[in-house]
Amino acid sequence: MAVGDLGKKLRGLLKDVAWILRRARKPDRESYVTIVKLSLLIVFILGAYSLIFSFLGYALTSRPSLLAVPYPENVIIIATVVILIVAALVYLLISTRGIGRGR
C-alpha cells in the first residue's frame, strides 16, 4: 500500500468522523437513562456469565475437591446452566422490548 493511499484513507476517515460529530445531537435525559440501564444490565449479565462458568470450571475439574463431578454429570450441569442463562436472556429480551419506544 502506498503512502498516498494511506493518506487518502486517513483523510476520508477523519472527514467521516467530523461529519458524525457535526450531525450528532445530545440525547435527552430519558434516552440517556435507558442507555445507561441497558449498558449496566449487559455488564451484569456478562459478569454473572463469567463468574458462573469460572466457578463451574473450577468445581468440575478440581479433583481433590468434594465438588468434583464425574464426566456425564458435569456435562448435564453445564448444559443446565447454559439453558438457564439462555432462558433468562430470552425473558429479558421479551420484558425489555418496549424500552426506547414512544409511550
BAFI-3210 file (N, C-alpha, C; in Angstrom, 3 decimals, decimal comma, padded with zeros to 6 digits):
// residues 103
n [1|2|3|4|5|6|7|8|9|10|11|12|13|14|15|16|17|18|19|20|21|22|23|24|25|26|27|28|29|30|31|32|33|34|35|36|37|38|39|40|41|42|43|44|45|46|47|48|49|50|51|52|53|54|55|56|57|58|59|60|61|62|63|64|65|66|67|68|69|70|71|72|73|74|75|76|77|78|79|80|81|82|83|84|85|86|87|88|89|90|91|92|93|94|95|96|97|98|99|100|101|102|103]
n.u [000,846|000,615|001,962|000,453|-002,109|-002,719|-002,793|-005,014|-007,046|-006,941|-007,600|-010,198|-011,395|-011,153|-012,731|-015,236|-015,603|-015,679|-018,039|-019,935|-019,706|-020,605|-023,278|-024,367|-026,487|-027,065|-028,324|-031,666|-032,708|-034,215|-033,571|-030,840|-030,799|-032,052|-030,156|-027,985|-029,052|-029,520|-026,890|-025,641|-027,099|-026,252|-023,519|-023,745|-024,933|-022,929|-020,859|-021,987|-022,281|-019,577|-018,617|-020,162|-019,402|-016,634|-016,557|-017,918|-016,121|-013,910|-015,020|-015,836|-013,546|-011,553|-009,932|-009,214|-011,164|-014,394|-016,351|-015,903|-017,152|-018,147|-017,719|-020,295|-022,210|-021,166|-021,402|-024,161|-024,740|-023,435|-024,850|-027,403|-026,986|-026,339|-028,773|-030,456|-029,315|-029,768|-032,575|-033,072|-032,008|-033,727|-036,114|-035,426|-035,132|-037,760|-039,145|-038,013|-038,575|-040,126|-038,664|-037,339|-039,110|-041,689|-044,096]
n.v [-001,170|002,147|005,255|007,461|006,398|005,557|008,010|009,179|007,457|007,908|010,649|010,477|008,959|010,731|012,796|011,541|011,068|013,704|014,559|012,922|013,854|016,468|016,051|014,640|014,669|015,715|013,306|013,153|013,253|010,951|009,075|008,833|007,736|005,294|004,088|003,903|002,155|-000,202|-000,718|-001,228|-003,485|-005,302|-005,463|-006,595|-009,073|-010,261|-010,370|-012,071|-014,375|-014,951|-015,368|-017,576|-019,600|-019,710|-020,547|-023,003|-024,322|-024,531|-026,022|-028,388|-029,505|-029,702|-032,105|-032,901|-031,691|-031,761|-031,065|-032,057|-033,558|-036,488|-037,392|-037,726|-036,360|-033,774|-032,666|-032,542|-030,710|-028,379|-028,006|-027,521|-025,101|-023,447|-023,521|-022,290|-019,713|-018,880|-018,934|-016,920|-014,718|-014,635|-014,055|-011,481|-010,135|-010,229|-008,878|-006,340|-005,284|-003,078|-000,872|002,235|002,830|005,085|006,444]
n.w [000,000|-000,866|000,389|-000,264|-000,714|001,861|003,149|001,868|002,706|005,470|005,593|004,560|006,600|008,794|007,804|007,735|010,492|011,447|010,164|011,438|014,086|013,734|013,017|015,139|017,999|021,367|023,599|025,004|028,494|029,200|027,182|027,665|030,277|029,755|028,037|029,796|031,749|030,230|029,433|031,911|032,605|030,639|031,283|033,834|033,208|031,597|033,482|035,416|033,890|033,324|035,938|036,793|034,953|035,379|038,022|037,764|036,057|037,733|039,848|038,614|037,580|039,473|041,154|043,908|045,325|046,938|045,254|042,783|039,922|038,218|034,685|032,990|034,523|034,847|032,315|032,089|034,113|033,175|030,759|031,802|033,184|031,024|029,617|031,514|031,565|028,921|028,915|030,805|029,417|027,184|028,490|029,472|027,031|026,059|028,085|027,987|025,529|024,913|025,668|024,861|022,875|021,831|024,115]
ca.u [000,000|001,415|001,739|-000,633|-003,379|-002,954|-003,178|-006,382|-007,948|-006,957|-008,391|-011,593|-011,856|-011,313|-013,876|-016,428|-015,729|-016,124|-019,447|-020,731|-019,722|-021,458|-024,675|-024,836|-027,115|-027,034|-029,588|-032,436|-032,443|-034,845|-032,758|-029,578|-031,039|-032,320|-028,882|-027,185|-029,651|-029,239|-025,453|-025,382|-027,683|-025,360|-022,311|-024,111|-025,141|-021,623|-020,130|-022,588|-021,920|-018,172|-018,487|-020,758|-018,610|-015,329|-016,804|-018,201|-014,879|-013,099|-015,694|-015,966|-012,259|-010,623|-010,100|-009,218|-012,345|-015,621|-017,252|-015,566|-018,262|-017,709|-017,973|-021,640|-022,944|-020,705|-021,991|-025,556|-024,732|-023,094|-025,979|-028,488|-026,640|-026,469|-030,204|-030,984|-028,852|-030,498|-033,955|-033,071|-031,807|-034,966|-037,057|-035,037|-035,461|-039,210|-039,620|-037,477|-038,756|-040,773|-037,779|-036,848|-040,231|-042,510|-045,147]
ca.v [000,000|003,350|006,263|008,321|005,713|005,591|009,387|009,383|006,720|008,596|011,873|010,064|008,572|011,956|013,511|010,839|011,323|015,098|014,620|012,307|014,760|017,620|015,626|014,029|015,545|015,218|012,611|013,696|012,548|009,629|008,199|008,607|006,810|003,986|003,557|003,534|000,961|-001,356|-000,993|-001,877|-004,824|-006,127|-005,702|-007,530|-010,402|-010,800|-010,684|-013,268|-015,476|-015,258|-015,912|-018,914|-020,576|-019,906|-021,383|-024,366|-024,906|-024,911|-027,050|-029,644|-030,065|-029,873|-033,482|-033,105|-031,051|-032,550|-030,620|-032,704|-034,365|-037,328|-036,899|-037,496|-035,387|-032,405|-032,193|-032,214|-029,471|-027,259|-027,803|-026,915|-023,702|-022,736|-023,383|-021,270|-018,394|-018,558|-018,626|-015,595|-013,707|-014,539|-013,314|-010,072|-009,571|-010,056|-007,879|-005,019|-004,938|-001,777|000,212|003,036|003,221|006,170|005,976]
ca.w [000,000|-000,989|001,425|-000,734|-000,464|003,299|003,462|001,400|003,594|006,755|005,410|004,443|007,928|009,585|007,246|008,216|011,926|011,593|009,757|012,504|015,239|013,405|012,923|016,385|018,985|022,736|023,885|026,121|029,754|029,181|026,333|028,354|031,386|029,150|027,560|030,964|032,355|029,381|029,499|033,196|032,538|029,824|032,073|034,888|032,604|031,212|034,709|036,006|032,990|033,560|037,285|036,847|034,221|036,018|039,196|037,307|035,564|038,890|040,631|037,886|037,170|040,588|041,645|045,355|045,899|047,041|044,194|041,525|039,439|037,106|033,333|032,451|035,329|034,637|031,057|032,393|034,909|032,292|029,841|032,576|033,427|029,746|029,336|032,423|031,120|027,690|029,297|031,435|028,375|026,409|029,336|029,457|025,718|025,965|029,043|027,682|024,109|024,784|026,050|023,743|022,011|022,335|025,045]
c.u [000,895|001,049|000,590|-002,001|-003,738|-003,404|-004,608|-007,380|-008,056|-007,763|-009,877|-012,182|-012,093|-012,499|-015,189|-016,662|-016,222|-017,588|-020,342|-020,818|-020,561|-022,937|-025,237|-025,432|-027,029|-028,369|-030,341|-032,232|-033,017|-034,033|-031,441|-029,746|-031,305|-031,026|-028,021|-027,730|-029,353|-027,756|-025,094|-025,946|-026,780|-024,086|-022,601|-024,274|-023,810|-020,793|-020,661|-022,229|-020,483|-017,970|-019,005|-019,870|-017,205|-015,485|-017,086|-016,948|-013,984|-013,719|-015,716|-014,625|-011,282|-010,879|-010,083|-010,467|-013,511|-016,601|-016,965|-016,681|-017,757|-018,269|-019,436|-022,413|-022,470|-021,222|-023,446|-025,633|-024,440|-024,231|-027,146|-028,216|-026,784|-027,943|-030,827|-030,560|-029,593|-031,949|-034,039|-032,881|-033,040|-036,015|-036,727|-035,359|-036,949|-039,689|-039,110|-037,719|-039,414|-039,875|-037,287|-037,949|-040,986|-043,636|-046,490]
c.v [001,237|004,348|007,183|007,707|005,743|006,981|009,676|008,681|007,401|009,890|011,547|009,675|009,801|012,780|012,878|011,087|012,746|015,234|014,046|013,236|016,011|017,243|015,111|015,081|014,895|014,522|013,288|012,807|011,135|008,637|007,857|007,590|005,406|003,329|003,106|002,266|-000,284|-001,721|-001,692|-003,289|-005,764|-006,451|-006,714|-008,946|-011,032|-011,171|-011,941|-014,502|-015,913|-015,897|-017,343|-019,930|-020,746|-020,757|-022,827|-025,051|-025,350|-026,097|-028,391|-030,272|-030,256|-031,216|-033,597|-032,548|-032,022|-032,195|-031,296|-033,686|-035,220|-036,853|-036,744|-036,432|-033,961|-031,840|-031,780|-030,908|-028,280|-026,972|-027,134|-025,441|-022,888|-022,512|-022,323|-019,867|-017,971|-018,193|-017,249|-014,496|-013,538|-013,767|-011,824|-009,418|-009,301|-008,941|-006,480|-004,601|-003,586|-000,609|000,931|003,433|004,367|005,628|005,978]
c.w [000,000|000,115|001,023|-000,495|001,017|003,729|003,041|002,307|004,951|006,669|005,287|005,788|008,801|009,104|007,724|009,703|012,164|011,217|010,850|013,708|014,971|013,450|014,250|017,305|020,359|023,026|025,028|027,349|029,743|028,341|027,012|029,482|030,841|028,677|028,736|031,615|031,533|029,393|030,800|033,223|031,745|030,592|033,181|034,341|032,218|032,432|035,366|035,176|033,249|034,933|037,368|036,150|034,793|037,267|038,789|036,782|036,690|039,619|039,914|037,512|038,317|041,250|043,166|046,031|046,000|045,933|042,859|041,142|038,284|035,765|032,943|033,227|035,076|033,322|031,293|033,173|034,011|031,322|030,566|032,829|032,144|029,410|030,233|031,998|029,862|028,014|029,949|030,395|027,499|027,202|029,344|028,124|025,586|026,882|028,729|026,245|023,916|025,139|024,814|022,768|022,635|023,219|024,428]
res [m|a|v|g|d|l|g|k|k|l|r|g|l|l|k|d|v|a|w|i|l|r|r|a|r|k|p|d|r|e|s|y|v|t|i|v|k|l|s|l|l|i|v|f|i|l|g|a|y|s|l|i|f|s|f|l|g|y|a|l|t|s|r|p|s|l|l|a|v|p|y|p|e|n|v|i|i|i|a|t|v|v|i|l|i|v|a|a|l|v|y|l|l|i|s|t|r|g|i|g|r|g|r]
***
